[in-house]
Amino acid sequence: HVPDQVPAQYVAPYKFARVEGTNARNLFAGMLSCLDEGVGNVTRALRRKGILDETLLWFQTDNGAATPACGGWTGGQNWPLRGGKC
């Protein structure tokens, strides 16, 4: 799942505290903002074509955040579930 990459303009609005000396949370937030913009582009295109109401958009995630015990360094939290991905 690495490297985490996104254009700088998506990271710039975020000023979360650094976690273990990394900018990972800000980078992840920027990646989600970029994704959100992309989904907006897709839905606008579907609407322009007149097929948005007949389209199913499906979003799926993986199995949660990597916890520090599994090498996670982004400050992920899986509560109320236990464990994490290793």
HELIX and SHEET records of a PDB file:
HELIX    1   1 ALA A    8  VAL A   11  1                                   4    
HELIX    2   2 ALA A   24  LYS A   49  1                                  26    
HELIX    3   3 LEU A   52  GLU A   54  5                                   3    
HELIX    4   4 PRO A   68  CYS A   70  5                                   3    
END                                                                             
